Structures are given as structure tokens and as C-alpha cells.
Amino acid sequence: MTPTDWLVDLLLIALVLRQVRESRLSAVTLLLPIGIVVWAGEHYLHGLPTRGSDLVLVGALALVGGLLGAGAGLLTRVRRDAAGAVLVRAGAVAATLWVVGVGSRLAFQLFATHGGGEELTRFSIAHSLDDAGWTTAVVLMAFAEVLTRTLVVGIRAAAVRQHDATAGSLAPAA
């Protein structure tokens, strides 16, 4: 693993752990994780491998990432404060789901590069997988996790704004 690999993984963990304490939702807090995974995609993805069972692996890990991201987004508290700002707070379960996703990718990278290479090679041969399939699957898992969490939190924030706007327009006149 390169220092850049560590940095990407740790940044993604820090972004959600930072939200364990309630904070204001902004375009930056929504778009920064997307920017990180887009950079990772540019750096690590070089096409979609279709050999052997690679597509199955890619699809399975993307699905897992999407489910983890959706869970983290649904379990993040989204509300408005008295001033009308949207606030988010990742609860313990939401943060745990996020860390499980990022942590599992980090653990896989450590395993693959620090002693697990031979076992991974045997497994890959037995299941018709190649290096490009593993790389693509892990990166697309991160994409799916980040994008679904961002989408879910963004939709929930819009719903909170809409609900408050509708409730305000239906309030009786004083």
C-alpha cells in the first residue's frame, strides 16, 4: 500500500467520524467524499474487467458498498436548527457501517500486500478472477458506498427543507 492509499482510506473514515458530532450540512460536506472517490477512480480504474468471474465480483462488492452507504445515510440524523440550517449527525450505527466498508477495503489491501498474496492468487485462479477485477471491485465498492450515502443524506436534507417550508406555509396566522 502506498501512502496515498492510506490517505484516501483514512480521509473517508475521518469524513464520517467527523459527523458523529452534529454539524452543518454544506455542499462541501456532501461533495468532498465524492471528489475523493472520483480521484481514486481516475488513479486506479483502467476499464471494466469482463474476464472470468470479474463482473460477478465487481457487482457483488458494488452492491455491498451501496447497501452500506444506504444504511449509513438512512441512520444519519438530518434536521434543521432554529436558524433553518440543515444539521447532520452520524449515529454510532451509521458511523460503524461506514467504517466497516472503508475498513474492510483497508484490511483487504493490507492482506493482499502483506503476506496474503499467495492465498489471494490461489483463490483468484480457482474462481477465475484477476488483479484488475479485484481493483475495480474494491474501488467501485467505495464509489457505491460514498455515492449512495451522499444521495440518501442529500435527499433526506431536501425532504427536511421541503417539510419545514410546507409546514411553515400551512401554519395558522397569528
Contacts in CASP RR format, 6 or more apart in sequence:
PFRMAT RR
TARGET T0000
AUTHOR 0000-0000-0000
METHOD contacts of the structure
MODEL  1
MTPTDWLVDLLLIALVLRQVRESRLSAVTLLLPIGIVVWAGEHYLHGLPT
RGSDLVLVGALALVGGLLGAGAGLLTRVRRDAAGAVLVRAGAVAATLWVV
GVGSRLAFQLFATHGGGEELTRFSIAHSLDDAGWTTAVVLMAFAEVLTRT
LVVGIRAAAVRQHDATAGSLAPAA
1 109 0 8 1.000
1 110 0 8 1.000
1 113 0 8 1.000
4 43 0 8 1.000
5 109 0 8 1.000
8 36 0 8 1.000
8 39 0 8 1.000
8 40 0 8 1.000
9 102 0 8 1.000
9 103 0 8 1.000
9 105 0 8 1.000
9 106 0 8 1.000
9 109 0 8 1.000
11 36 0 8 1.000
12 33 0 8 1.000
12 36 0 8 1.000
12 37 0 8 1.000
12 98 0 8 1.000
12 102 0 8 1.000
12 142 0 8 1.000
12 146 0 8 1.000
13 98 0 8 1.000
13 99 0 8 1.000
13 102 0 8 1.000
13 103 0 8 1.000
15 29 0 8 1.000
15 32 0 8 1.000
15 33 0 8 1.000
15 36 0 8 1.000
16 72 0 8 1.000
16 90 0 8 1.000
16 94 0 8 1.000
16 95 0 8 1.000
16 98 0 8 1.000
16 99 0 8 1.000
16 149 0 8 1.000
17 90 0 8 1.000
17 95 0 8 1.000
17 99 0 8 1.000
19 29 0 8 1.000
19 76 0 8 1.000
19 88 0 8 1.000
19 89 0 8 1.000
19 90 0 8 1.000
19 95 0 8 1.000
20 89 0 8 1.000
20 90 0 8 1.000
20 91 0 8 1.000
20 92 0 8 1.000
20 95 0 8 1.000
21 89 0 8 1.000
22 77 0 8 1.000
22 87 0 8 1.000
22 88 0 8 1.000
22 89 0 8 1.000
23 29 0 8 1.000
23 87 0 8 1.000
23 88 0 8 1.000
23 89 0 8 1.000
24 85 0 8 1.000
24 86 0 8 1.000
24 87 0 8 1.000
25 78 0 8 1.000
25 85 0 8 1.000
25 86 0 8 1.000
25 87 0 8 1.000
25 88 0 8 1.000
25 153 0 8 1.000
25 154 0 8 1.000
25 157 0 8 1.000
29 88 0 8 1.000
30 150 0 8 1.000
30 153 0 8 1.000
30 154 0 8 1.000
31 150 0 8 1.000
33 146 0 8 1.000
33 149 0 8 1.000
33 150 0 8 1.000
34 146 0 8 1.000
34 147 0 8 1.000
34 150 0 8 1.000
36 146 0 8 1.000
37 139 0 8 1.000
37 142 0 8 1.000
37 143 0 8 1.000
37 146 0 8 1.000
37 147 0 8 1.000
40 139 0 8 1.000
40 142 0 8 1.000
41 139 0 8 1.000
41 143 0 8 1.000
44 135 0 8 1.000
44 139 0 8 1.000
45 135 0 8 1.000
45 136 0 8 1.000
45 139 0 8 1.000
45 140 0 8 1.000
46 132 0 8 1.000
47 132 0 8 1.000
47 136 0 8 1.000
48 55 0 8 1.000
48 58 0 8 1.000
48 136 0 8 1.000
49 55 0 8 1.000
49 58 0 8 1.000
49 130 0 8 1.000
49 132 0 8 1.000
49 133 0 8 1.000
49 136 0 8 1.000
51 128 0 8 1.000
51 130 0 8 1.000
52 128 0 8 1.000
52 129 0 8 1.000
52 130 0 8 1.000
53 127 0 8 1.000
53 128 0 8 1.000
53 129 0 8 1.000
54 128 0 8 1.000
54 129 0 8 1.000
54 130 0 8 1.000
54 132 0 8 1.000
54 133 0 8 1.000
54 136 0 8 1.000
54 137 0 8 1.000
57 129 0 8 1.000
57 133 0 8 1.000
57 134 0 8 1.000
57 137 0 8 1.000
58 133 0 8 1.000
58 136 0 8 1.000
58 137 0 8 1.000
58 140 0 8 1.000
59 137 0 8 1.000
59 140 0 8 1.000
60 137 0 8 1.000
61 137 0 8 1.000
61 138 0 8 1.000
61 140 0 8 1.000
61 141 0 8 1.000
62 137 0 8 1.000
62 140 0 8 1.000
62 141 0 8 1.000
62 143 0 8 1.000
62 144 0 8 1.000
63 144 0 8 1.000
64 101 0 8 1.000
64 141 0 8 1.000
64 144 0 8 1.000
65 101 0 8 1.000
65 141 0 8 1.000
65 142 0 8 1.000
65 144 0 8 1.000
65 145 0 8 1.000
65 148 0 8 1.000
66 141 0 8 1.000
66 144 0 8 1.000
66 145 0 8 1.000
66 147 0 8 1.000
66 148 0 8 1.000
67 148 0 8 1.000
68 97 0 8 1.000
68 98 0 8 1.000
68 100 0 8 1.000
68 101 0 8 1.000
68 145 0 8 1.000
69 97 0 8 1.000
69 98 0 8 1.000
69 144 0 8 1.000
69 145 0 8 1.000
69 146 0 8 1.000
69 148 0 8 1.000
69 149 0 8 1.000
69 152 0 8 1.000
70 148 0 8 1.000
70 149 0 8 1.000
70 152 0 8 1.000
71 94 0 8 1.000
71 97 0 8 1.000
71 149 0 8 1.000
71 152 0 8 1.000
72 90 0 8 1.000
72 94 0 8 1.000
72 95 0 8 1.000
72 97 0 8 1.000
72 98 0 8 1.000
72 145 0 8 1.000
72 149 0 8 1.000
72 152 0 8 1.000
73 94 0 8 1.000
73 148 0 8 1.000
73 149 0 8 1.000
73 152 0 8 1.000
73 153 0 8 1.000
73 156 0 8 1.000
74 94 0 8 1.000
74 152 0 8 1.000
74 156 0 8 1.000
75 90 0 8 1.000
75 91 0 8 1.000
75 93 0 8 1.000
75 94 0 8 1.000
75 97 0 8 1.000
76 88 0 8 1.000
76 89 0 8 1.000
76 90 0 8 1.000
76 91 0 8 1.000
76 94 0 8 1.000
76 149 0 8 1.000
76 152 0 8 1.000
76 153 0 8 1.000
76 156 0 8 1.000
77 87 0 8 1.000
77 88 0 8 1.000
77 89 0 8 1.000
77 90 0 8 1.000
77 91 0 8 1.000
78 86 0 8 1.000
78 87 0 8 1.000
78 88 0 8 1.000
78 153 0 8 1.000
78 154 0 8 1.000
78 156 0 8 1.000
78 157 0 8 1.000
78 160 0 8 1.000
79 86 0 8 1.000
79 87 0 8 1.000
79 160 0 8 1.000
80 86 0 8 1.000
80 87 0 8 1.000
80 160 0 8 1.000
80 161 0 8 1.000
80 164 0 8 1.000
81 87 0 8 1.000
84 164 0 8 1.000
86 157 0 8 1.000
86 160 0 8 1.000
86 161 0 8 1.000
88 153 0 8 1.000
88 157 0 8 1.000
90 98 0 8 1.000
98 145 0 8 1.000
98 149 0 8 1.000
101 141 0 8 1.000
101 145 0 8 1.000
102 142 0 8 1.000
102 145 0 8 1.000
105 138 0 8 1.000
105 141 0 8 1.000
105 142 0 8 1.000
108 138 0 8 1.000
109 138 0 8 1.000
111 117 0 8 1.000
111 120 0 8 1.000
112 120 0 8 1.000
112 134 0 8 1.000
120 134 0 8 1.000
123 129 0 8 1.000
124 130 0 8 1.000
124 131 0 8 1.000
124 134 0 8 1.000
END
